[in-house]
Amino acid sequence: AMLQRLQHWLGTDSEHGRSLIVIVMAVFLDMLAVSFFVPLLPFYWKNLGVRPELLGFVSSVYQLSQIVSGVVLGYVGDHILGRKGVMLLSFVGSAVSYALAALSYKGGWVWGVVLSRVIVGLVKQTMTISRAAITSMTNEEERISVLSSLRASLTLAFMIGPTIGGLLSKWFDRSTPAYI
């Protein structure tokens, strides 16, 4: 009964309701982890001695990696691993990337943090794959509701995540949120 109410509330009352809930919850948890870590990047760059004139470069490696990987992972998801496989690759690759960033920050290795941003940029297509999966599992009428729930989960993650990440970095150290 509770699952049915949740499905109705999220707009996922269809035959794929459970899968859609899993996708929305996975995106929430993934974006929560992102929002723990990403707001701390300026502190990483500053503490690692990145000069202001290089800040644009080191900050843009993620976006450049995203552009390269979007098409490639779309193909891999459609023809090789499937969408679940690409989602798992995204989660595992992100975890490896964040751990590398934390270890590199603790070790004072600026290029390790840059490499971690390249890695996460290459594998992080969670929203793209989620939207594609939702689009293929829903009809036009249901799609708007489910995509809205997906966007709401992203917004909620970014509302609470930076606070949690900030508190973790204050209570422990600045690398702690990257490990979570």
Phi, psi and chi 1 to 4 in degrees:
 res  aa     phi    psi   chi1   chi2   chi3   chi4
   1 ALA       -  -42.5      -      -      -      -
   2 MET   -66.7  -40.0 -172.9  169.7  144.1      -
   3 LEU   -62.0  -40.3  178.6   61.5      -      -
   4 GLN   -65.6  -40.0  -70.7  170.8  -26.4      -
   5 ARG   -64.4  -41.1  -77.9 -174.9  -71.9 -151.8
   6 LEU   -63.8  -43.4 -179.7   62.1      -      -
   7 GLN   -60.1  -43.3  -75.5  177.0  -46.6      -
   8 HIS   -65.7  -43.1  179.3   71.2      -      -
   9 TRP   -63.2  -39.3 -178.2   69.5      -      -
  10 LEU   -81.8   -6.0  -68.7  172.9      -      -
  11 GLY    77.3   28.7      -      -      -      -
  12 THR  -117.4   46.1   59.1      -      -      -
  13 ASP   -77.8    1.6  -51.9   45.8      -      -
  14 SER   -78.3 -176.3   72.9      -      -      -
  15 GLU   -63.4  -22.0   62.7 -176.4  -80.7      -
  16 HIS   -98.2   18.1  -59.5  -70.1      -      -
  17 GLY   -52.0  -47.3      -      -      -      -
  18 ARG   -65.1  -41.6  -71.2 -177.5 -175.8 -171.2
  19 SER   -63.1  -40.0  -63.1      -      -      -
  20 LEU   -66.1  -39.3  -66.1  168.9      -      -
  21 ILE   -63.0  -43.4  -73.1  174.6      -      -
  22 VAL   -59.6  -43.0  168.1      -      -      -
  23 ILE   -62.2  -48.3  -69.6  169.8      -      -
  24 VAL   -62.1  -43.0  170.4      -      -      -
  25 MET   -68.3  -39.6  -63.6  -55.1  -69.1      -
  26 ALA   -63.2  -42.0      -      -      -      -
  27 VAL   -64.3  -40.8  165.7      -      -      -
  28 PHE   -58.4  -50.5  170.6   74.8      -      -
  29 LEU   -63.9  -39.9  -67.6  172.6      -      -
  30 ASP   -63.9  -47.4 -174.9   44.4      -      -
  31 MET   -70.2  -28.1  -66.7  -59.6  124.8      -
  32 LEU   -62.9  -44.8 -171.7   63.6      -      -
  33 ALA   -62.2  -41.9      -      -      -      -
  34 VAL   -59.8  -44.6  168.9      -      -      -
  35 SER   -74.1  -15.3   69.6      -      -      -
  36 PHE   -69.6  -39.9  -75.7  176.0      -      -
  37 PHE   -96.2  -49.1  171.0   70.2      -      -
  38 VAL   -57.1  -41.6  170.3      -      -      -
  39 PRO   -62.3  -16.5  -25.3   35.4      -      -
  40 LEU   -88.3   -9.1  -63.7  173.5      -      -
  41 LEU   -56.7  -41.5  -82.9  172.3      -      -
  42 PRO   -57.3  -36.2  -25.2   33.7      -      -
  43 PHE   -68.2  -39.1  -62.2  105.5      -      -
  44 TYR   -58.6  -51.9  -81.3   34.8      -      -
  45 TRP   -59.6  -44.9  -59.7  131.8      -      -
  46 LYS   -64.3  -48.6 -178.7 -179.5  176.9 -170.0
  47 ASN   -67.5  -24.0  -68.5  -15.8      -      -
  48 LEU   -88.9    0.6  -69.8  170.8      -      -
  49 GLY    81.4   22.9      -      -      -      -
  50 VAL   -68.5  124.3  174.0      -      -      -
  51 ARG   -69.4  145.9  -63.9 -170.8  -38.4  -97.5
  52 PRO   -53.4  -36.1  -25.7   32.9      -      -
  53 GLU   -69.8  -17.5   58.1  -89.3   13.7      -
  54 LEU   -98.0   -7.3  -68.2  176.8      -      -
  55 LEU   -60.0  -40.5 -162.0   54.4      -      -
  56 GLY   -60.4  -41.0      -      -      -      -
  57 PHE   -64.9  -53.5  167.3   73.0      -      -
  58 VAL   -66.7  -27.1  -64.2      -      -      -
  59 SER   -78.0  -24.8  -63.0      -      -      -
  60 SER   -89.9   -8.1   66.2      -      -      -
  61 VAL   -62.6  -32.3  -65.8      -      -      -
  62 TYR   -63.0  -50.0  170.6   78.8      -      -
  63 GLN   -62.7  -40.3  -71.9   83.6    4.0      -
  64 LEU   -62.9  -41.3  -67.7  171.3      -      -
  65 SER   -64.8  -38.4  -59.9      -      -      -
  66 GLN   -60.9  -43.0  -78.1  -87.5  -77.7      -
  67 ILE   -61.6  -44.3  -68.8  168.0      -      -
  68 VAL   -65.0  -43.3  169.5      -      -      -
  69 SER   -82.4  -21.2   73.3      -      -      -
  70 GLY   -55.5  -50.4      -      -      -      -
  71 VAL   -68.4  -42.9  173.9      -      -      -
  72 VAL   -63.5  -48.7  173.2      -      -      -
  73 LEU   -69.5  -29.1  -72.8 -179.1      -      -
  74 GLY   -61.4  -44.9      -      -      -      -
  75 TYR   -64.4  -46.3  179.0   83.5      -      -
  76 VAL   -60.5  -41.6  168.7      -      -      -
  77 GLY   -66.1  -37.2      -      -      -      -
  78 ASP   -80.2  -29.5  -71.8  -16.0      -      -
  79 HIS  -122.7  -15.6  -58.8  -72.9      -      -
  80 ILE  -123.3  -68.5  -59.9  171.7      -      -
  81 LEU   -89.0  -23.1  -67.4  177.9      -      -
  82 GLY    83.2  168.0      -      -      -      -
  83 ARG   -67.7  -37.6  -69.3 -175.4  179.2  134.4
  84 LYS   -61.6  -42.1  -74.8 -179.0 -171.0  176.7
  85 GLY   -62.7  -41.7      -      -      -      -
  86 VAL   -68.5  -36.9  173.2      -      -      -
  87 MET   -62.2  -44.3  -73.9  -72.9  -82.7      -
  88 LEU   -63.5  -42.1  -72.3  173.0      -      -
  89 LEU   -58.6  -41.9  174.7   66.6      -      -
  90 SER   -62.5  -45.5  179.7      -      -      -
  91 PHE   -66.6  -46.3  -64.5  143.4      -      -
  92 VAL   -67.1  -44.7  170.6      -      -      -
  93 GLY   -61.1  -38.8      -      -      -      -
  94 SER   -65.5  -43.3  -63.2      -      -      -
  95 ALA   -61.0  -44.1      -      -      -      -
  96 VAL   -62.1  -43.5  167.8      -      -      -
  97 SER   -62.2  -46.4  168.8      -      -      -
  98 TYR   -66.9  -37.5  -63.9  147.4      -      -
  99 ALA   -64.7  -42.0      -      -      -      -
 100 LEU   -61.4  -41.7  174.7   61.6      -      -
 101 ALA   -61.6  -45.0      -      -      -      -
 102 ALA   -64.8  -46.0      -      -      -      -
 103 LEU   -63.9  -40.0  -69.0  169.2      -      -
 104 SER   -67.6  -40.7  -62.7      -      -      -
 105 TYR   -61.8  -47.7  174.3   69.9      -      -
 106 LYS   -62.2  -34.5  -64.5  -84.1  -76.5 -173.6
 107 GLY   -87.5   -3.9      -      -      -      -
 108 GLY    74.7   25.3      -      -      -      -
 109 TRP  -103.8   94.9 -172.1   42.1      -      -
 110 VAL   -61.0  -37.8   69.4      -      -      -
 111 TRP   -70.2  -22.2  -68.0  107.6      -      -
 112 GLY   -68.2  -39.2      -      -      -      -
 113 VAL   -67.8  -40.9  178.8      -      -      -
 114 VAL   -60.7  -46.8  172.1      -      -      -
 115 LEU   -59.1  -39.7  177.8   61.3      -      -
 116 SER   -62.2  -35.9   79.4      -      -      -
 117 ARG   -69.9  -35.1  -60.4  -55.0  -66.7  155.4
 118 VAL   -65.6  -46.5  169.8      -      -      -
 119 ILE   -59.7  -50.4  -67.5  168.1      -      -
 120 VAL   -64.8  -34.5   78.0      -      -      -
 121 GLY   -64.1  -36.3      -      -      -      -
 122 LEU   -73.4  -30.4  -69.9  173.5      -      -
 123 VAL  -107.1  -15.6  -61.2      -      -      -
 124 LYS   -84.9   89.2 -171.3   66.9  143.0  174.9
 125 GLN  -127.4   34.8  -66.6  -67.8  -25.1      -
 126 THR   -56.5  -49.2  -50.2      -      -      -
 127 MET   -67.1  -40.4  -69.8  -58.7  -67.3      -
 128 THR   -62.7  -47.9  -54.3      -      -      -
 129 ILE   -67.7  -39.0  -63.2  -61.6      -      -
 130 SER   -62.9  -45.8  -62.3      -      -      -
 131 ARG   -61.6  -41.7  -81.1 -168.5 -137.1  106.3
 132 ALA   -63.5  -43.3      -      -      -      -
 133 ALA   -64.3  -44.8      -      -      -      -
 134 ILE   -62.2  -42.4  -71.8  168.9      -      -
 135 THR   -61.1  -39.1  -59.7      -      -      -
 136 SER   -77.9  -19.5   68.0      -      -      -
 137 MET   -97.9   -8.3  -75.7 -169.0 -100.1      -
 138 THR  -121.3  156.9   56.7      -      -      -
 139 ASN   -87.5  172.4   59.2   41.1      -      -
 140 GLU   -59.9  -37.9 -156.6  169.4  -48.6      -
 141 GLU   -67.4  -43.2 -178.9 -179.0  -52.7      -
 142 GLU   -77.6  -28.9 -178.1 -177.2   40.2      -
 143 ARG   -55.6  -44.8 -169.7  169.1  -57.5  132.4
 144 ILE   -60.0  -43.7  -66.4  168.8      -      -
 145 SER   -64.3  -44.9  178.1      -      -      -
 146 VAL   -69.4  -42.9  178.3      -      -      -
 147 LEU   -64.4  -32.7  -71.9  173.1      -      -
 148 SER   -66.6  -39.6  -64.3      -      -      -
 149 SER   -64.1  -39.1  -64.9      -      -      -
 150 LEU   -61.3  -46.6 -177.1   72.8      -      -
 151 ARG   -64.3  -38.9 -172.9   67.9  179.9  164.7
 152 ALA   -64.2  -37.9      -      -      -      -
 153 SER   -65.2  -38.7   73.7      -      -      -
 154 LEU   -63.0  -46.1  171.9   79.9      -      -
 155 THR   -63.2  -44.6  -58.6      -      -      -
 156 LEU   -61.0  -42.9  179.7   60.9      -      -
 157 ALA   -59.4  -42.9      -      -      -      -
 158 PHE   -79.2  -10.7  -86.5   92.5      -      -
 159 MET   -80.8  -40.1  -74.5  173.8   57.1      -
 160 ILE  -100.6  -27.2   62.2  175.3      -      -
 161 GLY   -61.3  -48.0      -      -      -      -
 162 PRO   -60.4  -34.1  -28.1   37.3      -      -
 163 THR   -66.0  -46.3  -58.8      -      -      -
 164 ILE   -63.2  -46.3  -64.1  168.5      -      -
 165 GLY   -60.4  -42.0      -      -      -      -
 166 GLY   -63.2  -42.2      -      -      -      -
 167 LEU   -66.1  -41.7  -70.4  171.8      -      -
 168 LEU   -61.0  -41.3  -71.0  169.6      -      -
 169 SER   -70.5  -29.6   71.2      -      -      -
 170 LYS   -74.9  -44.9 -179.2 -179.8  177.4 -177.5
 171 TRP   -73.8  -32.1  -67.0  -25.0      -      -
 172 PHE  -114.9  -94.8  -58.5  101.9      -      -
 173 ASP  -155.7  174.3   70.2   19.8      -      -
 174 ARG   -69.1  -14.3  -72.6 -138.8  167.1  103.6
 175 SER   -86.7  -18.3   64.1      -      -      -
 176 THR   -56.0  -47.0  -59.4      -      -      -
 177 PRO   -59.8  -28.1  -26.0   35.7      -      -
 178 ALA   -69.9  -22.7      -      -      -      -
 179 TYR   -83.4  -13.9  -70.5  116.9      -      -
 180 ILE   -89.5      -  -65.8 -179.4      -      -
